[in-house]
Amino acid sequence: MGSSLQQQDIRVILDALAPAGGHRKQTATRLGISPRRLAFKLALRLGGSIQISAP
């Protein structure tokens, strides 16, 4: 993935998080991805570690 595409990817995620009040499950549903995938993308792009609870 190119740098500008990565930046666009994280921008879309962050823009979707805001109206969902930061709720990752709602954001993932809105984006059409799993909550695990969302957590992975956030951790990968933002360099943090995100706890994922078992379903």
C-alpha positions in Angstrom: 0.0 0.0 0.0 1.3 3.5 -0.8 1.7 6.1 1.8 -1.2 8.3 0.6 -3.5 5.3 0.4 -2.5 4.4 4.0 -3.2 8.0 5.1 -6.6 7.9 3.3 -7.4 4.5 5.0 -6.8 5.8 8.5 -8.6 9.1 7.7 -11.7 7.2 6.7 -11.5 5.1 9.9 -11.0 8.1 12.1 -13.9 10.0 10.4 -16.2 7.0 11.0 -15.1 6.7 14.7 -16.2 10.3 15.5 -20.0 10.0 14.8 -20.0 6.6 16.5 -18.6 8.2 19.7 -15.5 6.1 19.4 -17.4 2.8 19.6 -15.3 0.4 17.5 -18.1 -2.1 16.9 -20.4 0.5 15.5 -17.6 1.9 13.4 -16.6 -1.5 12.0 -20.3 -2.2 11.1 -20.5 1.2 9.4 -17.3 0.5 7.4 -18.3 -3.1 6.6 -15.4 -4.7 8.3 -15.1 -6.9 11.4 -14.2 -5.3 14.8 -11.0 -7.3 14.8 -10.0 -6.0 11.4 -10.7 -2.4 12.6 -8.6 -3.0 15.7 -5.8 -4.4 13.6 -5.9 -1.4 11.2 -5.8 1.1 14.0 -2.9 -0.7 15.7 -1.0 -1.0 12.5 -1.6 2.6 11.4 -1.3 4.3 14.8 1.4 2.1 16.2 -0.5 1.2 19.4 -1.7 -2.0 20.8 -5.4 -2.5 21.1 -6.9 -5.2 23.4 -9.4 -7.4 21.6 -11.8 -9.3 23.8 -13.1 -12.7 22.9 -16.6 -12.8 21.4 
